[in-house]
Amino acid sequence: MVNPEIQGKRYPRTPAYQVGREKVREFARAVFASKESLDLDYAISLGHKDLVVPPTFPVVIQEQSLKLVLDDPESQIDFSRVVHGDQRFKFERPIVAGDVLTSELSVASVKSLGGNHMVSFRNRNL
């Protein structure tokens, strides 16, 4: 069961997270990312100021804000029953090592579908 009244609810901004080079490299190796995420000299030669994070790296900071909603008793979300459906990232510029990120999560919608609930979140990494 999910409390439909959480639709529109905004959660507090997460603490600052500094993107570290070794975290970028660890993540890059795990997802078989391109050389610009592993080789600093190569990233700089492409015009970046540091290692470029792989496109799915923001999930690291998003996980912190998702924890806020899952730990919220008002949400009534049982994580053991969650099925991940879709996720998209929109970038204004590449994220690079050294950037400091925070995240704000809001509940975009709560829909009932065949006795189940579908919850959509909007998460802004800043």
Backbone torsions as a table, in degrees:
resi	resn	phi	psi	omega
1	MET	NA	140.6	175.7
2	VAL	-124.4	137.6	178.1
3	ASN	-75.8	111.1	-178.4
4	PRO	-64.5	-16.8	-179.1
5	GLU	-73.6	-5.4	176.8
6	ILE	-80.7	-9.6	178.1
7	GLN	-55.9	129.9	-179.1
8	GLY	90.1	-11.7	-178.1
9	LYS	-67.6	138.5	177.2
10	ARG	-110.3	140.3	179.9
11	TYR	-106.9	154.9	-176.9
12	PRO	-61.6	151.5	176.3
13	ARG	-62.4	140.3	178.9
14	THR	-73.5	160.3	174.8
15	PRO	-62.4	158.1	179.6
16	ALA	-61.3	139.7	178.0
17	TYR	-125.7	117.1	177.9
18	GLN	-89.2	124.9	-179.9
19	VAL	-74.2	115.4	-178.3
20	GLY	-97.0	148.8	-179.2
21	ARG	-57.5	-45.1	-177.3
22	GLU	-68.7	-33.0	175.4
23	LYS	-65.0	-40.8	177.2
24	VAL	-60.9	-46.9	-179.2
25	ARG	-63.4	-42.9	178.8
26	GLU	-59.4	-47.6	-179.4
27	PHE	-64.8	-42.9	-178.8
28	ALA	-60.6	-43.4	178.1
29	ARG	-64.0	-39.2	-177.8
30	ALA	-65.9	-32.5	-177.4
31	VAL	-107.1	10.3	178.6
32	PHE	55.9	48.1	-177.4
33	ALA	-75.8	172.3	-176.8
34	SER	-74.7	169.6	-174.2
35	LYS	-60.7	-29.4	-178.8
36	GLU	-66.9	-12.4	176.5
37	SER	-95.8	-7.8	-175.4
38	LEU	-117.9	-31.9	-172.1
39	ASP	-115.5	108.8	-176.1
40	LEU	-59.9	-45.9	-179.5
41	ASP	-59.9	-40.3	178.7
42	TYR	-64.9	-45.1	179.1
43	ALA	-59.5	-43.0	179.3
44	ILE	-65.3	-38.9	179.3
45	SER	-63.3	-22.7	177.2
46	LEU	-87.8	-0.6	177.9
47	GLY	98.2	6.3	178.2
48	HIS	-89.2	154.4	-179.8
49	LYS	-84.0	-13.4	179.6
50	ASP	-163.5	-172.1	177.6
51	LEU	-58.3	139.4	179.6
52	VAL	-94.0	130.3	-179.8
53	VAL	-71.8	148.0	172.8
54	PRO	-62.3	154.7	-174.5
55	PRO	-57.3	-26.9	-178.6
56	THR	-94.8	3.3	-178.8
57	PHE	-57.6	-34.6	-179.5
58	PRO	-56.3	-14.3	175.9
59	VAL	-60.7	-24.9	179.0
60	VAL	-62.2	-45.6	179.5
61	ILE	-80.7	-32.9	179.2
62	GLN	-62.3	-33.6	179.7
63	GLU	-60.0	-34.3	179.2
64	GLN	-65.6	-41.6	-179.5
65	SER	-75.9	-32.0	176.1
66	LEU	-63.8	-35.2	177.6
67	LYS	-59.2	-35.5	179.3
68	LEU	-60.6	-44.6	-178.6
69	VAL	-73.7	-36.5	178.9
70	LEU	-68.3	-31.1	178.5
71	ASP	-84.0	-7.3	-178.4
72	ASP	-79.7	112.4	-179.2
73	PRO	-60.4	-27.2	179.3
74	GLU	-64.1	-30.6	-177.0
75	SER	-69.9	-33.0	-178.9
76	GLN	59.7	29.4	179.2
77	ILE	-87.0	125.1	176.6
78	ASP	-97.0	104.1	-174.0
79	PHE	-61.3	-25.5	179.2
80	SER	-67.4	-13.4	-179.7
81	ARG	-110.1	9.9	-177.1
82	VAL	-84.3	135.0	172.0
83	VAL	-120.1	125.4	-179.3
84	HIS	-76.7	128.6	-175.9
85	GLY	-106.7	-45.9	-172.2
86	ASP	-159.5	148.1	177.6
87	GLN	-152.9	135.3	179.2
88	ARG	-134.7	149.6	176.3
89	PHE	-122.8	138.4	176.0
90	LYS	-123.1	125.7	-175.4
91	PHE	-112.4	138.6	171.2
92	GLU	-89.4	-25.5	175.8
93	ARG	-162.8	162.6	177.3
94	PRO	-63.8	142.3	172.2
95	ILE	-86.3	134.4	-179.3
96	VAL	-126.4	160.3	175.7
97	ALA	-55.4	139.9	-177.3
98	GLY	100.2	-22.5	176.9
99	ASP	-64.6	148.8	176.0
100	VAL	-112.3	122.7	-175.4
101	LEU	-116.7	148.0	165.4
102	THR	-131.6	170.3	-175.4
103	SER	-140.8	141.4	174.5
104	GLU	-124.9	127.3	-178.6
105	LEU	-111.1	138.9	171.1
106	SER	-132.9	154.3	178.9
107	VAL	-89.1	108.9	-176.1
108	ALA	-74.6	-40.8	179.4
109	SER	-161.3	155.0	172.8
110	VAL	-131.9	119.2	-178.4
111	LYS	-125.9	143.1	174.8
112	SER	-94.1	130.8	-179.7
113	LEU	-136.3	106.4	176.4
114	GLY	55.1	42.5	179.5
115	GLY	84.9	-4.3	176.0
116	ASN	-111.6	170.7	178.8
117	HIS	-121.6	142.5	174.3
118	MET	-116.0	121.9	-178.9
119	VAL	-112.7	128.4	176.5
120	SER	-112.4	133.9	179.4
121	PHE	-113.0	151.5	169.8
122	ARG	-118.2	126.8	-176.0
123	ASN	-126.2	121.7	178.0
124	ARG	-105.5	121.2	171.8
125	ASN	-91.9	128.3	-176.9
126	LEU	-115.9	NA	NA
